[in-house]
Amino acid sequence: MLQFWEDRYAGSTYAYGTHPNEFFKAQLDQEIVPGKILLPAEGEGRNGVYAAQEGWRVEAYDWSPTAHKKALRLAEQQQVSFEKYHIASLEELQWPAEHFDLIACIFVQYPSAYRRQNHQKLARSLRSGGTFILEAFSQKHPEAQAQNPRVGGPRNMDQLYSLEDLLEDFSGFEWTLAEETHTHLEEGLYHLGEGAVVRLAGTKK
């Protein structure tokens, strides 16, 4: 799987563009006082760079060395920096409990075998009252892929999410938004067109 992502990020073009995910941006723009943010599977840095521009102290990780290199390049071009960008998987990383003010999972599609375990690990590292944001492809997404393969997303149903599963993964949160919906994506080369997504936004109790 690592080789898949290394190949995807190998070109000079940014695979998913250089602009932040629209849902992430909209949530971040809502009067949240900047603090310490974690971005799992951050890829080429588009969301982290935007967060840094808005005054956040950004920590991120991805297991692709190529993505890491391009993320740092993008940050330099925009005259911001990551506080930390780990070349690692979540299993290799540890943080103290209540460490982050905000965690945002944007199209981080964990297989079911360790989805809940990973989500609960992330939840433990978020402080009480901290903000959690998620946008991911839902189990209804294959219908959108059949109509338009350019919308991208996993082909494996095991990596697609349901709202019910996510609410169980993140018990102990108070949600301002929890929905399955469709959205139009224009993100680089590989997220183009209408996709079926699940979205969460809220705070840890």
Backbone hydrogen bonds in HBPLUS format (Angstrom, degrees):
<---DONOR---> <-ACCEPTOR-->    atom                        ^
c    i                          cat <-CA-CA->   ^        H-A-AA   ^      H-
h    n   atom  resd res      DA  || num        DHA   H-A  angle D-A-AA Bond
n    s   type  num  typ     dist DA aas  dist angle  dist       angle   num
A0004-PHE N   A0001-MET O   3.08 MM   3  5.12 121.7  2.43  96.6 111.1     1
A0005-TRP N   A0001-MET O   3.31 MM   4  6.76 155.9  2.37 151.8 156.1     2
A0006-GLU N   A0002-LEU O   2.90 MM   4  6.19 156.1  1.96 153.3 161.2     3
A0007-ASP N   A0003-GLN O   2.91 MM   4  6.06 159.1  1.95 148.6 153.5     4
A0008-ARG N   A0004-PHE O   2.96 MM   4  6.22 154.3  2.02 143.3 151.2     5
A0009-TYR N   A0005-TRP O   2.99 MM   4  6.09 155.1  2.05 148.5 153.5     6
A0010-ALA N   A0007-ASP O   3.26 MM   3  5.09 159.1  2.31 100.0 106.1     7
A0017-GLY N   A0014-TYR O   3.02 MM   3  4.90 166.6  2.04 108.3 111.1     8
A0189-LEU N   A0015-ALA O   2.77 MM 174  5.45 146.7  1.88 136.5 145.7     9
A0025-LYS N   A0021-ASN O   2.90 MM   4  6.12 165.7  1.92 158.0 162.4    10
A0026-ALA N   A0022-GLU O   2.92 MM   4  6.07 162.8  1.95 147.9 152.5    11
A0027-GLN N   A0023-PHE O   3.04 MM   4  6.26 157.4  2.09 150.5 155.9    12
A0028-LEU N   A0024-PHE O   2.91 MM   4  6.11 163.6  1.93 154.9 160.0    13
A0029-ASP N   A0025-LYS O   2.89 MM   4  5.97 144.6  2.01 148.3 157.6    14
A0030-GLN N   A0027-GLN O   3.19 MM   3  5.51 161.3  2.23 107.4 113.2    15
A0057-ARG N   A0035-GLY O   2.87 MM  22  6.02 175.1  1.87 164.9 166.6    16
A0101-ASP N   A0036-LYS O   2.82 MM  65  5.23 152.6  1.90 144.4 153.8    17
A0102-LEU N   A0036-LYS O   3.23 MM  66  6.53 142.8  2.37 152.9 152.0    18
A0037-ILE N   A0057-ARG O   2.97 MM  20  6.13 164.0  2.00 153.7 158.2    19
A0059-GLU N   A0037-ILE O   2.88 MM  22  6.08 160.9  1.91 163.9 170.4    20
A0038-LEU N   A0102-LEU O   2.93 MM  64  6.44 151.8  2.01 151.5 160.4    21
A0104-ALA N   A0038-LEU O   3.14 MM  66  6.56 160.8  2.18 170.5 176.5    22
A0039-LEU N   A0059-GLU O   2.91 MM  20  6.40 147.1  2.02 148.0 158.7    23
A0061-TYR N   A0039-LEU O   3.36 MM  22  6.80 149.0  2.47 154.1 150.4    24
A0042-GLU N   A0061-TYR O   2.96 MM  19  5.97 151.3  2.05 148.0 151.6    25
A0045-GLY N   A0042-GLU O   3.33 MM   3  5.75 169.2  2.35 132.3 134.1    26
A0049-VAL N   A0045-GLY O   2.91 MM   4  5.89 163.9  1.94 159.6 163.0    27
A0050-TYR N   A0046-ARG O   3.37 MM   4  6.45 157.0  2.43 132.9 138.7    28
A0051-ALA N   A0047-ASN O   2.96 MM   4  6.22 162.8  1.99 150.8 155.7    29
A0052-ALA N   A0048-GLY O   2.89 MM   4  6.12 159.1  1.94 149.5 155.1    30
A0053-GLN N   A0049-VAL O   2.98 MM   4  6.22 150.6  2.07 145.1 153.1    31
A0054-GLU N   A0050-TYR O   3.08 MM   4  6.41 133.8  2.30 141.2 153.7    32
A0054-GLU N   A0051-ALA O   3.01 MM   3  5.06 130.5  2.26  95.7 109.6    33
A0056-TRP N   A0051-ALA O   3.02 MM   5  5.39 163.7  2.04 146.0 140.8    34
A0055-GLY N   A0052-ALA O   3.05 MM   3  5.11 162.1  2.09 105.8 109.7    35
A0083-GLU N   A0058-VAL O   2.79 MM  25  5.31 136.1  1.98 138.7 152.7    36
A0084-LYS N   A0058-VAL O   3.25 MM  26  6.73 155.4  2.31 146.8 149.3    37
A0060-ALA N   A0084-LYS O   2.93 MM  24  6.29 146.6  2.05 138.9 149.7    38
A0086-HIS N   A0060-ALA O   2.85 MM  26  6.27 157.1  1.91 151.9 147.5    39
A0062-ASP N   A0086-HIS O   3.07 MM  24  6.50 148.5  2.17 160.8 169.4    40
A0088-ALA N   A0062-ASP O   2.97 MM  26  5.61 134.1  2.18 114.6 122.9    41
A0068-HIS N   A0064-SER O   3.09 MM   4  6.35 162.2  2.12 152.1 156.9    42
A0069-LYS N   A0065-PRO O   3.02 MM   4  6.23 160.5  2.06 146.4 150.9    43
A0070-LYS N   A0066-THR O   3.09 MM   4  6.34 160.6  2.13 149.3 154.1    44
A0071-ALA N   A0067-ALA O   2.83 MM   4  6.04 151.1  1.92 151.8 160.6    45
A0072-LEU N   A0068-HIS O   3.05 MM   4  6.32 161.9  2.08 155.0 158.2    46
A0073-ARG N   A0069-LYS O   3.08 MM   4  6.29 150.0  2.17 140.7 149.4    47
A0074-LEU N   A0070-LYS O   2.90 MM   4  6.12 157.9  1.95 146.7 152.2    48
A0075-ALA N   A0071-ALA O   2.96 MM   4  6.20 158.9  2.00 148.8 154.7    49
A0076-GLU N   A0072-LEU O   2.97 MM   4  6.16 157.9  2.02 144.1 149.9    50
A0077-GLN N   A0073-ARG O   2.94 MM   4  6.21 156.9  1.99 149.3 155.7    51
A0078-GLN N   A0074-LEU O   3.03 MM   4  6.29 145.0  2.16 144.5 153.6    52
A0078-GLN N   A0075-ALA O   3.14 MM   3  5.11 121.9  2.49  93.0 107.5    53
A0080-VAL N   A0075-ALA O   2.95 MM   5  5.14 174.3  1.95 145.0 146.6    54
A0079-GLN N   A0076-GLU O   3.08 MM   3  4.86 158.0  2.13  99.7 106.1    55
A0092-GLU N   A0089-SER O   3.04 MM   3  5.51 147.1  2.15 111.3 120.3    56
A0093-LEU N   A0090-LEU O   3.07 MM   3  5.32 162.5  2.10 112.6 118.2    57
A0098-GLU N   A0124-ARG O   3.00 MM  26  6.41 158.5  2.05 149.3 149.9    58
A0099-HIS N   A0125-SER O   2.78 MM  26  5.15 125.8  2.07 111.4 124.2    59
A0100-PHE N   A0125-SER O   2.82 MM  25  6.14 165.0  1.85 158.3 163.6    60
A0127-ARG N   A0100-PHE O   2.92 MM  27  5.84 173.0  1.93 163.9 161.5    61
A0131-THR N   A0101-ASP O   2.96 MM  30  6.38 150.1  2.05 155.4 150.5    62
A0103-ILE N   A0131-THR O   3.04 MM  28  6.55 151.2  2.12 155.7 164.1    63
A0133-ILE N   A0103-ILE O   2.96 MM  30  6.37 156.7  2.01 155.4 161.2    64
A0105-CYS N   A0133-ILE O   2.83 MM  28  6.23 156.0  1.89 160.2 159.1    65
A0135-GLU N   A0105-CYS O   3.03 MM  30  6.52 153.7  2.10 155.9 160.6    66
A0107-PHE N   A0135-GLU O   2.63 MM  28  5.81 174.0  1.63 173.1 171.1    67
A0114-TYR N   A0111-PRO O   3.21 MM   3  6.11 153.5  2.28 124.1 128.6    68
A0115-ARG N   A0111-PRO O   2.93 MM   4  5.67 113.5  2.38 143.1 159.4    69
A0118-ASN N   A0114-TYR O   2.99 MM   4  6.03 159.3  2.04 143.9 149.6    70
A0119-HIS N   A0115-ARG O   2.88 MM   4  6.11 163.6  1.91 156.9 161.9    71
A0120-GLN N   A0116-ARG O   2.88 MM   4  6.02 160.0  1.92 153.0 158.1    72
A0121-LYS N   A0117-GLN O   3.04 MM   4  6.22 146.3  2.15 140.5 149.6    73
A0122-LEU N   A0118-ASN O   3.00 MM   4  6.31 158.5  2.05 150.9 155.9    74
A0123-ALA N   A0119-HIS O   2.90 MM   4  6.15 159.4  1.94 147.2 153.3    75
A0124-ARG N   A0120-GLN O   3.03 MM   4  6.23 151.6  2.11 143.6 149.7    76
A0125-SER N   A0122-LEU O   3.02 MM   3  5.29 131.0  2.27 102.7 115.9    77
A0126-LEU N   A0123-ALA O   3.17 MM   3  5.31 161.8  2.20 106.8 112.4    78
A0130-GLY N   A0127-ARG O   2.86 MM   3  5.09 155.4  1.92 129.5 131.1    79
A0129-GLY N   A0204-LYS O   2.67 MM  75  5.05 155.6  1.73 137.4 146.3    80
A0204-LYS N   A0130-GLY O   2.97 MM  74  5.62 149.2  2.06 151.0 160.9    81
A0132-PHE N   A0202-GLY O   2.83 MM  70  5.53 160.5  1.87 150.8 154.6    82
A0202-GLY N   A0132-PHE O   3.09 MM  70  5.53 149.0  2.18 150.4 158.2    83
A0134-LEU N   A0200-LEU O   2.96 MM  66  5.01 154.9  2.02 145.6 142.4    84
A0200-LEU N   A0134-LEU O   2.96 MM  66  5.01 156.3  2.01 139.6 143.5    85
A0136-ALA N   A0198-VAL O   3.09 MM  62  5.51 155.9  2.15 153.1 160.2    86
A0198-VAL N   A0136-ALA O   2.80 MM  62  5.51 153.2  1.87 156.7 164.8    87
A0161-TYR N   A0137-PHE O   3.16 MM  24  6.44 174.9  2.16 146.5 146.6    88
A0138-SER N   A0196-ALA O   2.93 MM  58  5.65 166.8  1.95 127.8 131.4    89
A0141-HIS N   A0138-SER O   2.98 MM   3  5.43 164.4  2.00 117.5 121.3    90
A0139-GLN N   A0161-TYR O   2.92 MM  22  5.47 129.8  2.18 147.4 142.3    91
A0143-GLU N   A0140-LYS O   3.35 MM   3  6.14 148.2  2.46 119.7 125.7    92
A0144-ALA N   A0141-HIS O   2.89 MM   3  5.23 121.1  2.24 110.5 125.3    93
A0145-GLN N   A0141-HIS O   2.98 MM   4  6.31 157.8  2.03 156.0 163.2    94
A0146-ALA N   A0142-PRO O   2.92 MM   4  6.06 149.8  2.01 143.6 150.7    95
A0147-GLN N   A0143-GLU O   3.33 MM   4  6.59 146.2  2.45 138.2 145.7    96
A0148-ASN N   A0144-ALA O   2.91 MM   4  6.09 145.0  2.04 146.3 157.0    97
A0151-VAL N   A0148-ASN O   3.13 MM   3  5.99 172.2  2.13 127.5 129.5    98
A0152-GLY N   A0149-PRO O   3.24 MM   3  6.03 166.9  2.26 120.1 123.4    99
A0192-LEU N   A0150-ARG O   3.04 MM  42  5.43 155.6  2.10 123.0 127.1   100
A0159-GLN N   A0156-ASN O   2.96 MM   3  5.72 167.7  1.98 123.9 128.0   101
A0160-LEU N   A0157-MET O   3.06 MM   3  5.25 168.1  2.07 113.8 116.2   102
A0166-LEU N   A0162-SER O   3.17 MM   4  6.44 163.2  2.20 150.8 155.3   103
A0167-LEU N   A0163-LEU O   2.95 MM   4  6.17 159.0  2.00 156.0 161.1   104
A0168-GLU N   A0164-GLU O   3.21 MM   4  6.47 145.4  2.33 142.4 151.2   105
A0169-ASP N   A0165-ASP O   2.88 MM   4  6.19 153.3  1.95 148.2 156.6   106
A0170-PHE N   A0166-LEU O   2.95 MM   4  6.15 154.8  2.01 151.4 156.8   107
A0205-LYS N   A0172-GLY O   3.00 MM  33  5.79 169.7  2.01 155.6 157.2   108
A0174-GLU N   A0203-THR O   2.78 MM  29  5.36 166.9  1.80 164.4 168.3   109
A0203-THR N   A0174-GLU O   2.90 MM  29  5.36 155.3  1.96 152.2 153.8   110
A0176-THR N   A0201-ALA O   2.87 MM  25  5.82 152.4  1.94 144.3 153.6   111
A0177-LEU N   A0201-ALA O   3.05 MM  24  5.02 148.0  2.16 153.6 150.0   112
A0201-ALA N   A0177-LEU O   2.89 MM  24  5.02 142.1  2.04 150.8 144.6   113
A0179-GLU N   A0199-ARG O   2.99 MM  20  5.36 157.9  2.04 147.9 155.0   114
A0199-ARG N   A0179-GLU O   2.77 MM  20  5.36 161.0  1.80 161.2 166.9   115
A0181-THR N   A0197-VAL O   2.86 MM  16  5.51 160.6  1.89 154.4 160.9   116
A0197-VAL N   A0181-THR O   2.79 MM  16  5.51 161.1  1.83 158.0 164.3   117
A0183-THR N   A0195-GLY O   2.93 MM  12  5.54 156.2  1.99 154.1 162.0   118
A0195-GLY N   A0183-THR O   2.83 MM  12  5.54 162.5  1.86 161.7 164.7   119
A0185-LEU N   A0193-GLY O   2.80 MM   8  5.16 175.6  1.80 135.3 136.8   120
A0193-GLY N   A0185-LEU O   2.85 MM   8  5.16 159.8  1.89 150.7 149.0   121
A0187-GLU N   A0191-HIS O   2.86 MM   4  4.97 172.6  1.86 151.1 153.6   122
A0191-HIS N   A0187-GLU O   3.32 MM   4  4.97 141.2  2.48 140.8 144.8   123
